[in-house]
Amino acid sequence: MFGSSLVRCTAGLGVVACLLCLSTVSWSADPPGKLTLKIERVIAFKDGYCLLIKRGEATTDEKGHIFLDDVPDAAVLGSFWAAPEEGRLVNMVAGWKEDKESAEKEMPCKETIELLLANQGKAAKIELHDKSILSGVIHEVLVERSATPVAGALLELLSGRITASPPGQSPSGEDGAARTMTTISGNNFILRTDAGDVLLSAQQVRSFTVKEMKTTLPRTIATTKLTKRLMFEFDKPKQKHAVNLMYFRPGVRWIPTYRLDLNGKGEKKSAQIALQAEILNEAEDLADVPLDIVVGVPNFRFRTTPSPLVLESVLRNALAEAEPNLMGNNSQISNAMYSQRSSEFRRDAALANADPNGGQINLPNELTGAGAQDLFVYSLPKLTIAKGDRGAVSIFTAAAPYRDIYTWDVHVTRQDIEAAPSGAGVVSPLTLSKNEVWHQIELTNPTNLPWTTGAALIMQGQQPLSQELLTYTPPKNEVRVPVTVSVDTRGMFDEKEVGRELNAVAWAGYPYARIVKEASLHLCNNKPVEIDVEITLRLGGKVTEASHDGKVTLGGFEAADWRDYQGHPAVNNSSKVTWRLKLKPGETFEPAVSYHYYTRH
């Protein structure tokens, strides 16, 4: 209501406390055919977009029309759909409508001419600047009235924060309305005395005396408000219709966060895993609304293009404005981070001790999950969260088997330097990945629900161990989560050249030398317990032999294996060698590989 908003804004502003008298002014009653929608369901995605489904009922007027004034401020092109439950919807038309309201209110007089006008018709004794005194009746005050836009502090008082106006309006308040107030201009007045009428200037008046002087004047506040209107035309008048409205828009995002409690010992270790959804809402108020959160992101080609039915030229993303650090491309939890990294792992086969009955999952009765077209939906209980608020909802807790594994990823990056024409040996400098052995946990998802990608806090009792990224894991599959670098397990890498053959191959008119090398790795377990180890060696070239039953995988040329590569990509392979083993306390593992690569000379 217009009046109630004035009451709210006047707090603490005594100079215009008289605005309270407007508290009874309100907009006119809803006209026939007005449709009021209620949000029936929200489907939220991890990228900050959501699908809103609304429903409302109204009776068409004599022309078969119903209308909606609560038009969304954001909707993606092609996603804005209205569907009646019965009857035929002929068309929808979006446009602007203009509402005008006016109200009288008393405001303090600030000028002498205003005080004279407020007391017109009363007897007065007037002292002029020359100290002469006249007595009589203020017969007439010669003023003009005009409408002036309300601005500055008074506008803030009337309508809250100053914001941008709809098209064609004067400066407006938070509600998007333009307001004007009648102002008085003039200087002369007529004092009726016993000797006759005297024309005086208000500037001549030094003071005047009036019995029971009135110090306020009524002013007219006129409010003009442009609002959106969506008109629905049906084939029959005077018919009640239920309308379902849906649209895809930015503004609601859910962020998955996990807590992993490692409390198991021995061969069969178990971790307690809990998933919660952190909800960000910058779209619309949600009051007791069912919320579905989706694992996966749908493909909306026109996600940045607004629907013309919302009458906006740009798709407004209030969430990106409110939380730029969470929604930006550089965010550590942005969608760009939802890809598997080389140190993270999953495979189709689950551990042998996985629970075939779905594990000890603890789901509330009202919480269920359902798969749908490569997207998985967690259906949460009803939620109340206002626009601008944040919330967290527990999704599930479960017991998950895990094992500790120590991984050492060695990536040899070689700078390609042409061999000397004389045949003199030239040693290529190497860049190695850090000789860091990572302690990871390999979790099995024993539940019937997928684990979506999210931040994971790893705890052991009250002791935090690390925070990392848990990647998407289907039911009955495994995932590795890095914990920390193992200081008790150190690795070393070395290599030497054992052969060189110039002009070994020619390609695209260039001769290539064949460089033969042997590489060795050294890994020692200084921990007091036996550990599971996985070593991965990756390098540019072709591995021809690997000791200790290392598994060799040959691939095509990989640019990441080289710096300043001089040759043709077809000349060199990329090789990966993997060893898996158990390493007892104090034991050392020293595998070796033979390989060769080609360099242009």
C-alpha positions as CSV (number, residue, x, y, z in Angstrom):
1,M,0.0,0.0,0.0
2,F,1.1,3.5,-0.8
3,G,0.0,4.8,2.6
4,S,1.7,2.1,4.6
5,S,5.0,2.7,2.8
6,L,4.9,6.3,3.9
7,V,4.4,5.3,7.5
8,R,7.5,3.1,7.3
9,C,9.7,5.8,5.8
10,T,8.8,8.5,8.3
11,A,10.5,6.9,11.3
12,G,12.9,9.4,13.0
13,L,12.1,12.3,10.7
14,G,10.1,14.7,12.9
15,V,10.1,17.6,10.4
16,V,7.6,15.7,8.3
17,A,6.0,13.5,10.9
18,C,2.7,14.7,9.6
19,L,3.0,12.2,6.7
20,L,1.5,9.7,9.1
21,C,-1.9,11.0,8.1
22,L,-1.5,9.2,4.8
23,S,-1.5,5.8,6.4
24,T,-5.1,5.2,5.3
25,V,-4.4,5.8,1.6
26,S,-4.2,2.7,-0.5
27,W,-4.3,1.6,-4.1
28,S,-7.7,0.7,-5.5
29,A,-9.1,-2.8,-5.1
30,D,-8.1,-5.5,-7.5
31,P,-10.2,-5.1,-10.7
32,P,-12.0,-8.2,-12.1
33,G,-9.8,-10.6,-14.0
34,K,-6.6,-10.1,-12.0
35,L,-4.5,-13.2,-11.7
36,T,-2.4,-13.8,-8.6
37,L,0.2,-16.5,-8.9
38,K,1.8,-18.6,-6.2
39,I,5.1,-20.5,-6.6
40,E,4.4,-24.2,-6.7
41,R,7.9,-25.5,-7.2
42,V,11.5,-24.4,-7.8
43,I,14.1,-26.4,-9.6
44,A,17.6,-25.0,-8.9
45,F,20.8,-25.8,-10.7
46,K,24.4,-25.4,-9.6
47,D,25.2,-22.7,-12.2
48,G,22.8,-20.1,-10.6
49,Y,19.8,-20.6,-12.8
50,C,16.4,-22.0,-11.8
51,L,13.1,-23.1,-13.2
52,L,10.1,-21.5,-11.4
53,I,6.6,-23.1,-11.7
54,K,3.7,-21.0,-10.6
55,R,-0.1,-21.4,-10.5
56,G,-3.0,-19.1,-10.0
57,E,-6.8,-18.8,-10.7
58,A,-8.9,-15.9,-12.1
59,T,-12.2,-15.3,-13.9
60,T,-12.1,-13.8,-17.3
61,D,-13.8,-10.4,-17.8
62,E,-16.5,-9.7,-20.5
63,K,-13.8,-9.7,-23.1
64,G,-12.3,-13.0,-22.1
65,H,-9.2,-11.4,-20.5
66,I,-7.3,-12.0,-17.3
67,F,-4.1,-10.2,-16.5
68,L,-1.0,-10.5,-14.4
69,D,0.7,-7.5,-12.8
70,D,3.5,-9.5,-11.1
71,V,5.4,-10.0,-14.3
72,P,8.9,-11.6,-13.7
73,D,11.9,-9.3,-14.0
74,A,14.0,-12.0,-15.6
75,A,13.2,-15.0,-17.9
76,V,15.2,-16.7,-20.5
77,L,14.1,-16.5,-24.1
78,G,12.0,-19.5,-25.1
79,S,11.4,-20.6,-21.5
80,F,8.4,-18.4,-20.7
81,W,5.2,-20.6,-21.0
82,A,1.7,-20.3,-19.8
83,A,-0.7,-23.2,-19.9
84,P,-4.3,-23.2,-18.7
85,E,-5.6,-26.3,-17.1
86,E,-8.8,-26.0,-19.0
87,G,-10.0,-23.9,-22.0
88,R,-8.0,-22.4,-24.8
89,L,-5.5,-19.6,-24.3
90,V,-5.7,-17.5,-27.4
91,N,-2.7,-15.2,-26.8
92,M,-0.5,-13.3,-24.3
93,V,0.3,-9.6,-24.6
94,A,2.9,-7.9,-22.4
95,G,3.0,-4.1,-22.0
96,W,3.1,-1.2,-19.5
97,K,0.1,0.3,-17.7
98,E,0.0,3.6,-15.9
99,D,-1.6,4.0,-12.4
100,K,-2.3,7.4,-10.9
101,E,-3.1,8.2,-7.3
102,S,-3.3,11.4,-5.3
103,A,-3.6,12.2,-1.6
104,E,-3.8,15.4,0.5
105,K,-1.4,15.9,3.3
106,E,-0.5,18.7,5.7
107,M,3.0,20.0,5.5
108,P,4.8,22.6,7.6
109,C,5.0,26.2,6.2
110,K,8.5,27.3,5.3
111,E,7.9,30.8,3.9
112,T,6.0,33.8,5.0
113,I,3.7,33.7,2.0
114,E,2.8,30.1,3.0
115,L,1.9,31.2,6.5
116,L,-0.2,34.0,5.2
117,L,-2.0,31.6,2.9
118,A,-2.6,29.1,5.7
119,N,-4.2,31.8,7.8
120,Q,-6.2,33.5,5.0
121,G,-9.5,34.9,6.3
122,K,-8.2,35.5,9.8
123,A,-7.6,38.8,11.6
124,A,-4.0,39.8,11.8
125,K,-1.7,42.5,13.1
126,I,1.2,43.0,10.7
127,E,4.4,44.8,11.5
128,L,6.4,46.0,8.4
129,H,10.1,46.5,8.1
130,D,9.6,50.3,8.5
131,K,8.1,49.4,11.9
132,S,4.7,50.6,10.9
133,I,1.8,48.4,12.0
134,L,-1.4,47.5,10.1
135,S,-4.4,45.6,11.4
136,G,-7.0,43.9,9.3
137,V,-8.1,40.6,7.8
138,I,-5.9,38.6,5.5
139,H,-8.4,38.8,2.6
140,E,-6.6,37.1,-0.3
141,V,-3.1,35.7,-0.9
142,L,-2.0,35.9,-4.5
143,V,-0.2,32.7,-5.3
144,E,0.2,30.1,-8.0
145,R,0.1,26.3,-7.4
146,S,2.2,24.0,-9.5
147,A,3.3,20.3,-9.4
148,T,7.0,19.8,-8.7
149,P,8.8,16.4,-8.8
150,V,9.6,15.2,-5.3
151,A,13.4,14.7,-5.0
152,G,16.1,14.4,-2.4
153,A,15.4,13.6,1.2
154,L,11.7,14.0,0.8
155,L,11.6,11.3,-1.9
156,E,13.6,9.0,0.4
157,L,11.0,9.7,3.1
158,L,8.1,8.9,0.8
159,S,9.4,5.8,-1.0
160,G,12.7,4.5,0.3
161,R,15.9,4.4,-1.7
162,I,16.1,6.4,-4.9
163,T,16.3,4.0,-7.9
164,A,16.1,4.1,-11.7
165,S,12.7,4.9,-13.1
166,P,10.7,3.0,-15.7
167,P,10.7,4.5,-19.2
168,G,9.2,8.0,-19.3
169,Q,9.0,8.6,-15.6
170,S,10.6,11.3,-13.3
171,P,13.0,10.3,-10.6
172,S,11.4,7.6,-8.6
173,G,11.5,5.7,-5.4
174,E,12.2,2.1,-4.6
175,D,8.7,1.1,-5.8
176,G,9.4,2.5,-9.3
177,A,6.7,5.3,-8.9
178,A,7.2,9.0,-9.9
179,R,5.8,11.5,-7.3
180,T,5.0,15.1,-7.5
181,M,3.9,17.6,-4.9
182,T,2.0,20.9,-5.2
183,T,4.2,23.9,-4.5
184,I,3.3,27.5,-3.9
185,S,4.9,30.5,-5.5
186,G,4.0,34.2,-5.1
187,N,4.7,37.3,-3.0
188,N,1.7,39.6,-2.7
189,F,-1.4,39.5,-0.5
190,I,-4.3,41.8,0.3
191,L,-5.0,43.0,3.8
192,R,-8.6,44.3,4.3
193,T,-8.5,47.2,6.8
194,D,-11.1,49.7,8.0
195,A,-9.6,52.2,5.5
196,G,-9.8,49.7,2.6
197,D,-7.9,46.9,1.0
198,V,-4.1,47.2,1.1
199,L,-1.8,45.3,-1.3
200,L,1.3,44.2,0.5
201,S,4.4,42.2,-0.4
202,A,5.3,39.3,1.8
203,Q,8.9,40.7,1.8
204,Q,7.6,43.8,3.6
205,V,6.4,41.8,6.5
206,R,8.7,41.8,9.5
207,S,6.2,39.8,11.7
208,F,2.5,39.3,12.0
209,T,0.2,38.1,14.8
210,V,-2.7,35.8,14.3
211,K,-4.8,34.3,17.0
212,E,-4.5,30.4,16.9
213,M,-2.1,30.7,14.0
214,K,-2.1,27.7,11.6
215,T,1.4,26.6,10.6
216,T,0.7,23.9,8.0
217,L,-0.8,23.8,4.5
218,P,-2.4,20.9,2.6
219,R,-0.3,19.7,-0.3
220,T,-1.3,17.2,-2.9
221,I,1.0,14.3,-3.5
222,A,0.4,12.7,-6.9
223,T,1.8,9.3,-7.7
224,T,2.3,8.0,-11.2
225,K,3.4,4.4,-11.5
226,L,4.3,2.5,-14.6
227,T,4.0,-1.2,-14.1
228,K,4.3,-4.3,-16.3
229,R,1.1,-6.1,-17.3
230,L,0.8,-9.5,-18.9
231,M,-2.6,-10.0,-20.5
232,F,-4.1,-13.4,-21.2
233,E,-6.9,-13.7,-23.8
234,F,-9.2,-16.8,-23.6
235,D,-11.8,-17.9,-26.0
236,K,-14.7,-17.4,-23.6
237,P,-15.7,-14.5,-21.2
238,K,-16.8,-14.9,-17.5
239,Q,-15.0,-18.3,-17.2
240,K,-12.8,-19.3,-14.3
241,H,-9.4,-20.5,-15.4
242,A,-6.4,-22.0,-13.6
243,V,-3.2,-21.0,-15.2
244,N,0.3,-22.6,-14.8
245,L,3.2,-20.4,-15.6
246,M,6.8,-21.5,-15.9
247,Y,10.1,-19.8,-16.8
248,F,13.8,-20.3,-16.5
249,R,15.8,-17.5,-14.9
250,P,19.0,-16.6,-13.1
251,G,18.9,-16.0,-9.4
252,V,18.9,-19.2,-7.4
253,R,21.9,-21.4,-7.0
254,W,22.8,-24.4,-4.8
255,I,26.3,-25.3,-3.8
256,P,27.0,-28.8,-2.6
257,T,29.3,-29.2,0.4
258,Y,30.5,-32.4,2.0
259,R,31.8,-33.3,5.4
260,L,33.9,-36.5,5.6
261,D,34.5,-38.0,9.0
262,L,37.3,-40.6,8.9
263,N,36.7,-42.9,11.9
264,G,37.6,-46.3,10.6
265,K,40.5,-48.6,11.4
266,G,41.9,-51.8,10.1
267,E,41.2,-53.4,6.7
268,K,37.6,-52.3,6.3
269,K,37.5,-48.6,7.0
270,S,34.4,-46.6,7.0
271,A,33.8,-42.8,6.7
272,Q,30.7,-40.9,7.5
273,I,29.8,-38.7,4.6
274,A,27.2,-35.9,4.9
275,L,26.0,-33.7,2.0
276,Q,24.3,-30.4,2.4
277,A,23.0,-27.9,-0.1
278,E,23.9,-24.3,0.5
279,I,21.1,-22.2,-1.1
280,L,21.6,-18.7,-2.5
281,N,18.4,-16.8,-3.5
282,E,18.4,-13.5,-5.4
283,A,15.4,-14.2,-7.5
284,E,12.0,-14.1,-5.7
285,D,10.7,-14.7,-2.2
286,L,10.1,-18.4,-1.6
287,A,7.4,-19.2,1.0
288,D,6.9,-22.9,1.9
289,V,7.9,-24.0,-1.6
290,P,9.1,-27.5,-2.6
291,L,12.7,-27.2,-3.9
292,D,14.4,-29.6,-6.3
293,I,18.1,-29.3,-6.7
294,V,19.7,-30.8,-9.7
295,V,23.0,-32.7,-10.2
296,G,24.2,-31.5,-13.6
297,V,23.6,-28.4,-15.7
298,P,21.1,-28.3,-18.5
299,N,21.9,-26.9,-21.9
300,F,20.1,-23.6,-22.4
301,R,21.5,-22.0,-25.5
302,F,19.8,-18.6,-25.0
303,R,20.5,-18.5,-21.2
304,T,21.8,-14.8,-21.5
305,T,18.9,-13.6,-23.7
306,P,15.8,-12.2,-22.0
307,S,12.3,-13.2,-23.1
308,P,10.5,-10.2,-24.7
309,L,7.6,-11.0,-22.5
310,V,9.4,-9.7,-19.4
311,L,9.9,-6.3,-21.1
312,E,13.6,-6.1,-20.2
313,S,16.4,-5.3,-22.7
314,V,19.0,-7.2,-20.6
315,L,18.7,-10.3,-18.6
316,R,19.3,-9.2,-15.1
317,N,21.4,-11.6,-13.0
318,A,21.0,-10.3,-9.4
319,L,22.9,-13.3,-8.0
320,A,26.0,-12.5,-10.1
321,E,25.7,-8.9,-8.8
322,A,25.3,-9.9,-5.2
323,E,27.9,-12.7,-5.1
324,P,30.4,-12.0,-7.8
325,N,33.1,-14.1,-6.1
326,L,30.9,-17.2,-6.2
327,M,29.5,-16.7,-9.7
328,G,32.6,-15.4,-11.5
329,N,34.6,-17.5,-13.9
330,N,37.6,-17.4,-11.5
331,S,35.6,-18.8,-8.6
332,Q,37.0,-21.9,-7.0
333,I,33.6,-23.5,-7.0
334,S,32.4,-22.2,-10.4
335,N,31.4,-24.7,-13.0
336,A,34.8,-24.6,-14.5
337,M,36.0,-26.5,-11.5
338,Y,33.6,-29.3,-11.9
339,S,35.9,-31.3,-14.1
340,Q,38.0,-34.3,-13.0
341,R,41.6,-33.6,-12.3
342,S,44.5,-36.0,-13.0
343,S,44.9,-36.8,-9.3
344,E,41.3,-37.6,-8.8
345,F,40.0,-41.1,-9.7
346,R,37.0,-43.3,-10.3
347,R,36.5,-46.6,-12.0
348,D,33.4,-48.6,-12.9
349,A,34.2,-51.5,-10.6
350,A,33.4,-50.9,-6.9
351,L,35.2,-52.3,-4.0
352,A,34.4,-55.8,-3.0
353,N,33.2,-54.7,0.4
354,A,30.6,-52.3,-1.0
355,D,27.1,-52.8,0.4
356,P,24.9,-54.3,-2.3
357,N,21.8,-53.1,-0.5
358,G,22.6,-49.5,-0.8
359,G,24.7,-48.9,2.3
360,Q,23.7,-47.3,5.6
361,I,22.1,-44.2,4.0
362,N,20.1,-42.1,6.3
363,L,17.4,-40.2,4.3
364,P,14.5,-38.5,5.8
365,N,11.1,-40.0,4.7
366,E,10.2,-36.9,2.7
367,L,13.5,-36.7,0.9
368,T,13.9,-38.8,-2.2
369,G,16.0,-38.7,-5.4
370,A,14.9,-39.5,-8.9
371,G,17.0,-39.7,-12.1
372,A,15.9,-37.8,-15.2
373,Q,17.8,-37.6,-18.6
374,D,21.4,-37.4,-17.5
375,L,20.4,-35.0,-14.7
376,F,19.7,-36.2,-11.2
377,V,17.3,-34.5,-8.9
378,Y,17.3,-34.3,-5.2
379,S,13.7,-33.4,-4.1
380,L,13.9,-31.5,-0.8
381,P,11.2,-30.6,1.7
382,K,9.4,-27.3,1.5
383,L,11.6,-24.3,2.1
384,T,11.0,-20.7,3.1
385,I,13.8,-18.3,2.0
386,A,13.3,-14.7,1.1
387,K,15.0,-12.9,-1.7
388,G,18.5,-12.0,-0.6
389,D,18.6,-14.7,2.1
390,R,20.9,-17.8,2.3
391,G,20.2,-21.2,3.6
392,A,21.5,-24.7,4.1
393,V,19.6,-28.0,3.7
394,S,20.8,-31.4,4.7
395,I,20.5,-33.9,1.8
396,F,21.8,-37.1,3.3
397,T,24.3,-38.8,5.6
398,A,25.7,-42.3,4.8
399,A,28.5,-44.6,5.8
400,A,31.0,-45.2,3.0
401,P,33.8,-47.7,2.9
402,Y,37.2,-46.2,2.0
403,R,40.9,-47.1,1.9
404,D,44.1,-45.0,2.2
405,I,46.2,-44.8,-0.9
406,Y,49.5,-43.0,-1.6
407,T,49.9,-41.6,-5.1
408,W,53.0,-40.3,-6.8
409,D,52.4,-38.6,-10.1
410,V,55.7,-37.9,-12.0
411,H,55.3,-35.9,-15.2
412,V,58.6,-35.3,-17.1
413,T,58.4,-32.1,-19.2
414,R,61.2,-31.9,-21.7
415,Q,62.5,-28.9,-23.6
416,D,63.2,-29.8,-27.2
417,I,66.7,-28.8,-28.3
418,E,68.1,-29.7,-31.7
419,A,71.0,-32.2,-31.6
420,A,74.3,-30.7,-32.6
421,P,75.3,-31.5,-36.2
422,S,78.8,-32.7,-35.1
423,G,77.2,-35.5,-33.1
424,A,78.3,-34.1,-29.8
425,G,76.0,-35.0,-27.0
426,V,73.5,-32.3,-25.9
427,V,71.6,-33.0,-22.7
428,S,68.0,-31.7,-22.8
429,P,67.0,-29.9,-19.6
430,L,64.1,-31.4,-17.7
431,T,61.2,-30.0,-15.8
432,L,59.8,-32.5,-13.3
433,S,56.5,-32.4,-11.4
434,K,57.2,-32.0,-7.7
435,N,58.3,-35.2,-6.1
436,E,55.3,-35.1,-3.8
437,V,53.5,-38.3,-2.7
438,W,49.9,-37.5,-1.9
439,H,47.9,-39.3,0.7
440,Q,44.4,-39.8,-0.8
441,I,41.3,-41.6,0.3
442,E,39.5,-43.8,-2.1
443,L,35.8,-43.8,-1.3
444,T,33.1,-46.1,-2.6
445,N,29.6,-44.7,-3.1
446,P,27.4,-47.5,-1.6
447,T,24.2,-45.5,-1.9
448,N,21.6,-45.3,-4.7
449,L,22.2,-41.6,-5.1
450,P,25.1,-40.0,-7.1
451,W,27.6,-37.8,-5.3
452,T,27.8,-34.5,-7.2
453,T,30.9,-32.4,-7.4
454,G,31.5,-30.2,-4.3
455,A,33.8,-29.0,-1.7
456,A,34.7,-31.6,0.9
457,L,35.9,-30.9,4.5
458,I,37.8,-34.0,5.7
459,M,37.8,-34.5,9.5
460,Q,39.2,-37.1,11.9
461,G,37.3,-36.7,15.1
462,Q,37.7,-33.0,16.0
463,Q,40.8,-32.6,13.9
464,P,40.4,-31.1,10.4
465,L,42.7,-32.8,7.9
466,S,42.1,-30.9,4.7
467,Q,39.5,-29.5,2.3
468,E,39.4,-30.6,-1.2
469,L,37.1,-31.3,-4.2
470,L,35.0,-34.4,-4.3
471,T,34.1,-35.1,-7.9
472,Y,30.9,-36.6,-9.4
473,T,30.6,-40.3,-8.4
474,P,27.8,-42.5,-9.6
475,P,26.3,-45.1,-7.2
476,K,28.5,-48.1,-6.6
477,N,31.5,-46.3,-8.1
478,E,34.7,-45.0,-6.5
479,V,36.3,-41.6,-6.2
480,R,39.6,-40.4,-4.8
481,V,39.9,-37.3,-2.6
482,P,43.3,-35.8,-1.9
483,V,44.0,-35.3,1.8
484,T,47.6,-34.0,2.2
485,V,51.2,-34.5,1.0
486,S,52.8,-37.4,2.8
487,V,56.0,-36.2,4.6
488,D,57.0,-39.8,5.5
489,T,56.9,-41.0,1.9
490,R,59.5,-39.4,-0.4
491,G,60.2,-40.0,-4.0
492,M,63.1,-39.3,-6.3
493,F,63.5,-39.5,-10.1
494,D,66.6,-39.8,-12.3
495,E,67.4,-40.5,-15.9
496,K,70.5,-41.0,-18.1
497,E,71.1,-41.2,-21.8
498,V,72.3,-44.6,-23.1
499,G,72.2,-44.1,-26.9
500,R,71.9,-41.5,-29.7
501,E,71.4,-42.1,-33.4
502,L,71.5,-39.2,-35.8
503,N,69.4,-39.2,-38.9
504,A,67.3,-42.0,-37.5
505,V,64.2,-40.8,-39.2
506,A,63.2,-38.1,-41.7
507,W,59.8,-36.3,-41.6
508,A,58.6,-33.4,-43.7
509,G,62.1,-32.8,-45.0
510,Y,63.8,-32.7,-41.6
511,P,66.1,-35.3,-40.1
512,Y,65.5,-36.5,-36.5
513,A,67.9,-38.0,-34.0
514,R,66.7,-40.9,-31.8
515,I,67.6,-40.4,-28.2
516,V,67.5,-43.5,-26.0
517,K,67.2,-43.1,-22.2
518,E,66.7,-45.0,-19.0
519,A,64.8,-43.5,-16.1
520,S,64.6,-44.7,-12.5
521,L,62.4,-43.9,-9.7
522,H,63.0,-44.3,-6.0
523,L,60.2,-44.4,-3.4
524,C,60.8,-45.2,0.3
525,N,58.1,-45.8,2.9
526,N,59.2,-44.2,6.2
527,K,55.8,-44.7,7.8
528,P,55.4,-47.3,10.6
529,V,52.6,-49.1,8.6
530,E,52.2,-50.8,5.3
531,I,50.7,-48.6,2.6
532,D,49.0,-49.0,-0.8
533,V,51.0,-47.1,-3.4
534,E,50.2,-46.0,-7.0
535,I,53.0,-44.5,-9.1
536,T,52.3,-42.8,-12.4
537,L,55.1,-41.8,-14.7
538,R,54.2,-39.7,-17.8
539,L,56.7,-38.5,-20.4
540,G,57.1,-37.6,-24.1
541,G,58.4,-40.5,-26.1
542,K,57.9,-44.2,-26.3
543,V,58.5,-46.5,-23.4
544,T,59.8,-49.8,-24.6
545,E,60.3,-51.6,-21.3
546,A,59.1,-51.1,-17.7
547,S,60.3,-53.1,-14.7
548,H,58.2,-54.6,-11.9
549,D,55.3,-55.3,-14.2
550,G,54.6,-51.6,-14.8
551,K,51.6,-51.1,-17.0
552,V,52.6,-49.1,-20.1
553,T,50.0,-47.0,-22.0
554,L,51.0,-45.4,-25.3
555,G,49.2,-42.4,-26.6
556,G,49.6,-39.8,-29.3
557,F,51.6,-36.6,-29.0
558,E,50.8,-34.5,-26.0
559,A,52.0,-30.8,-26.0
560,A,52.1,-30.8,-22.2
561,D,55.1,-33.2,-22.4
562,W,57.2,-30.6,-24.1
563,R,58.4,-27.0,-24.0
564,D,59.4,-25.2,-27.2
565,Y,58.7,-28.3,-29.3
566,Q,60.6,-28.2,-32.6
567,G,59.4,-31.3,-34.4
568,H,56.3,-32.6,-36.0
569,P,53.6,-34.0,-33.6
570,A,53.4,-37.3,-35.5
571,V,57.0,-38.2,-34.6
572,N,56.7,-38.6,-30.8
573,N,54.3,-40.6,-28.6
574,S,53.2,-39.8,-25.1
575,S,53.8,-42.7,-22.6
576,K,52.3,-43.4,-19.2
577,V,53.5,-46.1,-16.9
578,T,51.6,-47.2,-13.8
579,W,52.7,-49.3,-10.8
580,R,50.4,-50.5,-8.1
581,L,51.8,-52.2,-5.0
582,K,51.9,-52.5,-1.2
583,L,55.0,-51.0,0.5
584,K,56.0,-52.2,3.9
585,P,57.5,-50.0,6.6
586,G,61.1,-49.1,5.7
587,E,60.8,-50.8,2.3
588,T,62.1,-49.1,-0.9
589,F,60.6,-49.5,-4.4
590,E,62.9,-48.7,-7.3
591,P,61.3,-49.3,-10.7
592,A,62.9,-48.4,-14.0
593,V,61.9,-47.7,-17.6
594,S,63.6,-47.6,-21.0
595,Y,62.3,-45.2,-23.6
596,H,63.3,-43.2,-26.6
597,Y,62.1,-40.0,-28.3
598,Y,63.0,-38.1,-31.5
599,T,64.4,-34.6,-31.8
600,R,65.0,-32.6,-34.9
601,H,68.6,-31.7,-35.9
